[in-house]
């Protein structure tokens, strides 16, 4: 729960400029999740974001937006991200 709270606080602190920068990489992150069984662990998330050159602040914004839009959600471990239907076709 602490992790989720930290993410939500981070989302509130990120600027609008960062939100625009992260938006361009949304499709890439969703595609990675689709190719990974519709989920992504914290370790894979960090490696993926680094590979896609997404800054940490931008990542927080993007993940927060995807959660708010009902595209992804946290698994019961509060760490793993799950891609939800209809984006997840598994």
Phi and psi in radians as a Rosetta constraint file:
Dihedral C 1 N 2 CA 2 C 2 CIRCULARHARMONIC -1.071 0.35
Dihedral N 2 CA 2 C 2 N 3 CIRCULARHARMONIC -0.685 0.35
Dihedral C 2 N 3 CA 3 C 3 CIRCULARHARMONIC -1.080 0.35
Dihedral N 3 CA 3 C 3 N 4 CIRCULARHARMONIC -0.797 0.35
Dihedral C 3 N 4 CA 4 C 4 CIRCULARHARMONIC -1.095 0.35
Dihedral N 4 CA 4 C 4 N 5 CIRCULARHARMONIC -0.724 0.35
Dihedral C 4 N 5 CA 5 C 5 CIRCULARHARMONIC -1.088 0.35
Dihedral N 5 CA 5 C 5 N 6 CIRCULARHARMONIC -0.751 0.35
Dihedral C 5 N 6 CA 6 C 6 CIRCULARHARMONIC -1.086 0.35
Dihedral N 6 CA 6 C 6 N 7 CIRCULARHARMONIC -0.702 0.35
Dihedral C 6 N 7 CA 7 C 7 CIRCULARHARMONIC -1.116 0.35
Dihedral N 7 CA 7 C 7 N 8 CIRCULARHARMONIC -0.785 0.35
Dihedral C 7 N 8 CA 8 C 8 CIRCULARHARMONIC -1.135 0.35
Dihedral N 8 CA 8 C 8 N 9 CIRCULARHARMONIC -0.695 0.35
Dihedral C 8 N 9 CA 9 C 9 CIRCULARHARMONIC -1.113 0.35
Dihedral N 9 CA 9 C 9 N 10 CIRCULARHARMONIC -0.730 0.35
Dihedral C 9 N 10 CA 10 C 10 CIRCULARHARMONIC -1.077 0.35
Dihedral N 10 CA 10 C 10 N 11 CIRCULARHARMONIC -0.669 0.35
Dihedral C 10 N 11 CA 11 C 11 CIRCULARHARMONIC -1.067 0.35
Dihedral N 11 CA 11 C 11 N 12 CIRCULARHARMONIC -0.732 0.35
Dihedral C 11 N 12 CA 12 C 12 CIRCULARHARMONIC -1.170 0.35
Dihedral N 12 CA 12 C 12 N 13 CIRCULARHARMONIC -0.411 0.35
Dihedral C 12 N 13 CA 13 C 13 CIRCULARHARMONIC -1.632 0.35
Dihedral N 13 CA 13 C 13 N 14 CIRCULARHARMONIC -0.134 0.35
Dihedral C 13 N 14 CA 14 C 14 CIRCULARHARMONIC -1.454 0.35
Dihedral N 14 CA 14 C 14 N 15 CIRCULARHARMONIC 2.490 0.35
Dihedral C 14 N 15 CA 15 C 15 CIRCULARHARMONIC -1.388 0.35
Dihedral N 15 CA 15 C 15 N 16 CIRCULARHARMONIC 2.853 0.35
Dihedral C 15 N 16 CA 16 C 16 CIRCULARHARMONIC -1.115 0.35
Dihedral N 16 CA 16 C 16 N 17 CIRCULARHARMONIC -0.589 0.35
Dihedral C 16 N 17 CA 17 C 17 CIRCULARHARMONIC -1.075 0.35
Dihedral N 17 CA 17 C 17 N 18 CIRCULARHARMONIC -0.717 0.35
Dihedral C 17 N 18 CA 18 C 18 CIRCULARHARMONIC -1.135 0.35
Dihedral N 18 CA 18 C 18 N 19 CIRCULARHARMONIC -0.610 0.35
Dihedral C 18 N 19 CA 19 C 19 CIRCULARHARMONIC -1.091 0.35
Dihedral N 19 CA 19 C 19 N 20 CIRCULARHARMONIC -0.716 0.35
Dihedral C 19 N 20 CA 20 C 20 CIRCULARHARMONIC -1.160 0.35
Dihedral N 20 CA 20 C 20 N 21 CIRCULARHARMONIC -0.677 0.35
Dihedral C 20 N 21 CA 21 C 21 CIRCULARHARMONIC -1.137 0.35
Dihedral N 21 CA 21 C 21 N 22 CIRCULARHARMONIC -0.720 0.35
Dihedral C 21 N 22 CA 22 C 22 CIRCULARHARMONIC -1.241 0.35
Dihedral N 22 CA 22 C 22 N 23 CIRCULARHARMONIC -0.540 0.35
Dihedral C 22 N 23 CA 23 C 23 CIRCULARHARMONIC -0.979 0.35
Dihedral N 23 CA 23 C 23 N 24 CIRCULARHARMONIC -0.634 0.35
Dihedral C 23 N 24 CA 24 C 24 CIRCULARHARMONIC -1.145 0.35
Dihedral N 24 CA 24 C 24 N 25 CIRCULARHARMONIC -0.344 0.35
Dihedral C 24 N 25 CA 25 C 25 CIRCULARHARMONIC -1.773 0.35
Dihedral N 25 CA 25 C 25 N 26 CIRCULARHARMONIC -0.015 0.35
Dihedral C 25 N 26 CA 26 C 26 CIRCULARHARMONIC -0.935 0.35
Dihedral N 26 CA 26 C 26 N 27 CIRCULARHARMONIC -0.832 0.35
Dihedral C 26 N 27 CA 27 C 27 CIRCULARHARMONIC -1.039 0.35
Dihedral N 27 CA 27 C 27 N 28 CIRCULARHARMONIC -0.722 0.35
Dihedral C 27 N 28 CA 28 C 28 CIRCULARHARMONIC -1.094 0.35
Dihedral N 28 CA 28 C 28 N 29 CIRCULARHARMONIC -0.752 0.35
Dihedral C 28 N 29 CA 29 C 29 CIRCULARHARMONIC -1.146 0.35
Dihedral N 29 CA 29 C 29 N 30 CIRCULARHARMONIC -0.753 0.35
Dihedral C 29 N 30 CA 30 C 30 CIRCULARHARMONIC -1.075 0.35
Dihedral N 30 CA 30 C 30 N 31 CIRCULARHARMONIC -0.722 0.35
Dihedral C 30 N 31 CA 31 C 31 CIRCULARHARMONIC -1.104 0.35
Dihedral N 31 CA 31 C 31 N 32 CIRCULARHARMONIC -0.734 0.35
Dihedral C 31 N 32 CA 32 C 32 CIRCULARHARMONIC -1.043 0.35
Dihedral N 32 CA 32 C 32 N 33 CIRCULARHARMONIC -0.766 0.35
Dihedral C 32 N 33 CA 33 C 33 CIRCULARHARMONIC -1.138 0.35
Dihedral N 33 CA 33 C 33 N 34 CIRCULARHARMONIC -0.709 0.35
Dihedral C 33 N 34 CA 34 C 34 CIRCULARHARMONIC -1.060 0.35
Dihedral N 34 CA 34 C 34 N 35 CIRCULARHARMONIC -0.654 0.35
Dihedral C 34 N 35 CA 35 C 35 CIRCULARHARMONIC -1.435 0.35
Dihedral N 35 CA 35 C 35 N 36 CIRCULARHARMONIC -0.045 0.35
Dihedral C 35 N 36 CA 36 C 36 CIRCULARHARMONIC -2.080 0.35
Dihedral N 36 CA 36 C 36 N 37 CIRCULARHARMONIC 0.616 0.35
Dihedral C 36 N 37 CA 37 C 37 CIRCULARHARMONIC 1.233 0.35
Dihedral N 37 CA 37 C 37 N 38 CIRCULARHARMONIC 0.443 0.35
Dihedral C 37 N 38 CA 38 C 38 CIRCULARHARMONIC 1.147 0.35
Dihedral N 38 CA 38 C 38 N 39 CIRCULARHARMONIC 0.470 0.35
Dihedral C 38 N 39 CA 39 C 39 CIRCULARHARMONIC -2.614 0.35
Dihedral N 39 CA 39 C 39 N 40 CIRCULARHARMONIC 2.845 0.35
Dihedral C 39 N 40 CA 40 C 40 CIRCULARHARMONIC -2.644 0.35
Dihedral N 40 CA 40 C 40 N 41 CIRCULARHARMONIC 2.229 0.35
Dihedral C 40 N 41 CA 41 C 41 CIRCULARHARMONIC -1.402 0.35
Dihedral N 41 CA 41 C 41 N 42 CIRCULARHARMONIC 2.863 0.35
Dihedral C 41 N 42 CA 42 C 42 CIRCULARHARMONIC -0.997 0.35
Dihedral N 42 CA 42 C 42 N 43 CIRCULARHARMONIC -0.685 0.35
Dihedral C 42 N 43 CA 43 C 43 CIRCULARHARMONIC -1.142 0.35
Dihedral N 43 CA 43 C 43 N 44 CIRCULARHARMONIC -0.792 0.35
Dihedral C 43 N 44 CA 44 C 44 CIRCULARHARMONIC -1.180 0.35
Dihedral N 44 CA 44 C 44 N 45 CIRCULARHARMONIC -0.638 0.35
Dihedral C 44 N 45 CA 45 C 45 CIRCULARHARMONIC -1.030 0.35
Dihedral N 45 CA 45 C 45 N 46 CIRCULARHARMONIC -0.856 0.35
Dihedral C 45 N 46 CA 46 C 46 CIRCULARHARMONIC -1.070 0.35
Dihedral N 46 CA 46 C 46 N 47 CIRCULARHARMONIC -0.778 0.35
Dihedral C 46 N 47 CA 47 C 47 CIRCULARHARMONIC -1.138 0.35
Dihedral N 47 CA 47 C 47 N 48 CIRCULARHARMONIC -0.724 0.35
Dihedral C 47 N 48 CA 48 C 48 CIRCULARHARMONIC -1.120 0.35
Dihedral N 48 CA 48 C 48 N 49 CIRCULARHARMONIC -0.795 0.35
Dihedral C 48 N 49 CA 49 C 49 CIRCULARHARMONIC -1.098 0.35
Dihedral N 49 CA 49 C 49 N 50 CIRCULARHARMONIC -0.698 0.35
Dihedral C 49 N 50 CA 50 C 50 CIRCULARHARMONIC -1.132 0.35
Dihedral N 50 CA 50 C 50 N 51 CIRCULARHARMONIC -0.756 0.35
Dihedral C 50 N 51 CA 51 C 51 CIRCULARHARMONIC -1.087 0.35
Dihedral N 51 CA 51 C 51 N 52 CIRCULARHARMONIC -0.674 0.35
Dihedral C 51 N 52 CA 52 C 52 CIRCULARHARMONIC -1.471 0.35
Dihedral N 52 CA 52 C 52 N 53 CIRCULARHARMONIC 0.009 0.35
Dihedral C 52 N 53 CA 53 C 53 CIRCULARHARMONIC 1.022 0.35
Dihedral N 53 CA 53 C 53 N 54 CIRCULARHARMONIC 0.787 0.35
Dihedral C 53 N 54 CA 54 C 54 CIRCULARHARMONIC -1.748 0.35
Dihedral N 54 CA 54 C 54 N 55 CIRCULARHARMONIC 2.155 0.35
Dihedral C 54 N 55 CA 55 C 55 CIRCULARHARMONIC -1.199 0.35
Dihedral N 55 CA 55 C 55 N 56 CIRCULARHARMONIC 2.645 0.35
Dihedral C 55 N 56 CA 56 C 56 CIRCULARHARMONIC -0.952 0.35
Dihedral N 56 CA 56 C 56 N 57 CIRCULARHARMONIC -0.772 0.35
Dihedral C 56 N 57 CA 57 C 57 CIRCULARHARMONIC -1.089 0.35
Dihedral N 57 CA 57 C 57 N 58 CIRCULARHARMONIC -0.698 0.35
Dihedral C 57 N 58 CA 58 C 58 CIRCULARHARMONIC -1.167 0.35
Dihedral N 58 CA 58 C 58 N 59 CIRCULARHARMONIC -0.648 0.35
Dihedral C 58 N 59 CA 59 C 59 CIRCULARHARMONIC -1.113 0.35
Dihedral N 59 CA 59 C 59 N 60 CIRCULARHARMONIC -0.745 0.35
Dihedral C 59 N 60 CA 60 C 60 CIRCULARHARMONIC -1.058 0.35
Dihedral N 60 CA 60 C 60 N 61 CIRCULARHARMONIC -0.771 0.35
Dihedral C 60 N 61 CA 61 C 61 CIRCULARHARMONIC -1.081 0.35
Dihedral N 61 CA 61 C 61 N 62 CIRCULARHARMONIC -0.838 0.35
Dihedral C 61 N 62 CA 62 C 62 CIRCULARHARMONIC -1.086 0.35
Dihedral N 62 CA 62 C 62 N 63 CIRCULARHARMONIC -0.819 0.35
Dihedral C 62 N 63 CA 63 C 63 CIRCULARHARMONIC -1.104 0.35
Dihedral N 63 CA 63 C 63 N 64 CIRCULARHARMONIC -0.742 0.35
Dihedral C 63 N 64 CA 64 C 64 CIRCULARHARMONIC -1.056 0.35
Dihedral N 64 CA 64 C 64 N 65 CIRCULARHARMONIC -0.730 0.35
Dihedral C 64 N 65 CA 65 C 65 CIRCULARHARMONIC -1.156 0.35
Dihedral N 65 CA 65 C 65 N 66 CIRCULARHARMONIC -0.727 0.35
Dihedral C 65 N 66 CA 66 C 66 CIRCULARHARMONIC -1.135 0.35
Dihedral N 66 CA 66 C 66 N 67 CIRCULARHARMONIC -0.626 0.35
Dihedral C 66 N 67 CA 67 C 67 CIRCULARHARMONIC -1.178 0.35
Dihedral N 67 CA 67 C 67 N 68 CIRCULARHARMONIC -0.823 0.35
Dihedral C 67 N 68 CA 68 C 68 CIRCULARHARMONIC -1.069 0.35
Dihedral N 68 CA 68 C 68 N 69 CIRCULARHARMONIC -0.567 0.35
Dihedral C 68 N 69 CA 69 C 69 CIRCULARHARMONIC -1.482 0.35
Dihedral N 69 CA 69 C 69 N 70 CIRCULARHARMONIC -0.041 0.35
Dihedral C 69 N 70 CA 70 C 70 CIRCULARHARMONIC 1.315 0.35
Dihedral N 70 CA 70 C 70 N 71 CIRCULARHARMONIC 0.404 0.35
Dihedral C 70 N 71 CA 71 C 71 CIRCULARHARMONIC -1.578 0.35
Dihedral N 71 CA 71 C 71 N 72 CIRCULARHARMONIC -0.637 0.35
Dihedral C 71 N 72 CA 72 C 72 CIRCULARHARMONIC -2.291 0.35
Dihedral N 72 CA 72 C 72 N 73 CIRCULARHARMONIC 2.876 0.35
Dihedral C 72 N 73 CA 73 C 73 CIRCULARHARMONIC -2.652 0.35
Dihedral N 73 CA 73 C 73 N 74 CIRCULARHARMONIC 2.812 0.35
Dihedral C 73 N 74 CA 74 C 74 CIRCULARHARMONIC -1.395 0.35
Dihedral N 74 CA 74 C 74 N 75 CIRCULARHARMONIC 2.480 0.35
Dihedral C 74 N 75 CA 75 C 75 CIRCULARHARMONIC -1.267 0.35
Dihedral N 75 CA 75 C 75 N 76 CIRCULARHARMONIC 3.085 0.35
Dihedral C 75 N 76 CA 76 C 76 CIRCULARHARMONIC -1.108 0.35
Dihedral N 76 CA 76 C 76 N 77 CIRCULARHARMONIC -0.314 0.35
Dihedral C 76 N 77 CA 77 C 77 CIRCULARHARMONIC -1.428 0.35
Dihedral N 77 CA 77 C 77 N 78 CIRCULARHARMONIC -0.036 0.35
Dihedral C 77 N 78 CA 78 C 78 CIRCULARHARMONIC 1.056 0.35
Dihedral N 78 CA 78 C 78 N 79 CIRCULARHARMONIC 0.317 0.35
Dihedral C 78 N 79 CA 79 C 79 CIRCULARHARMONIC -2.232 0.35
Dihedral N 79 CA 79 C 79 N 80 CIRCULARHARMONIC -0.799 0.35
Dihedral C 79 N 80 CA 80 C 80 CIRCULARHARMONIC -1.334 0.35
Dihedral N 80 CA 80 C 80 N 81 CIRCULARHARMONIC 2.362 0.35
Dihedral C 80 N 81 CA 81 C 81 CIRCULARHARMONIC -1.671 0.35
Dihedral N 81 CA 81 C 81 N 82 CIRCULARHARMONIC 2.382 0.35
Dihedral C 81 N 82 CA 82 C 82 CIRCULARHARMONIC -1.968 0.35
Dihedral N 82 CA 82 C 82 N 83 CIRCULARHARMONIC 2.335 0.35
Dihedral C 82 N 83 CA 83 C 83 CIRCULARHARMONIC -1.507 0.35
Dihedral N 83 CA 83 C 83 N 84 CIRCULARHARMONIC 2.223 0.35
Dihedral C 83 N 84 CA 84 C 84 CIRCULARHARMONIC -1.703 0.35
Dihedral N 84 CA 84 C 84 N 85 CIRCULARHARMONIC 2.721 0.35
Dihedral C 84 N 85 CA 85 C 85 CIRCULARHARMONIC -1.070 0.35
Dihedral N 85 CA 85 C 85 N 86 CIRCULARHARMONIC 2.597 0.35
Dihedral C 85 N 86 CA 86 C 86 CIRCULARHARMONIC -1.505 0.35
Dihedral N 86 CA 86 C 86 N 87 CIRCULARHARMONIC -0.103 0.35
Dihedral C 86 N 87 CA 87 C 87 CIRCULARHARMONIC -1.097 0.35
Dihedral N 87 CA 87 C 87 N 88 CIRCULARHARMONIC -0.651 0.35
Dihedral C 87 N 88 CA 88 C 88 CIRCULARHARMONIC -1.499 0.35
Dihedral N 88 CA 88 C 88 N 89 CIRCULARHARMONIC 2.100 0.35
Dihedral C 88 N 89 CA 89 C 89 CIRCULARHARMONIC -1.854 0.35
Dihedral N 89 CA 89 C 89 N 90 CIRCULARHARMONIC 0.156 0.35
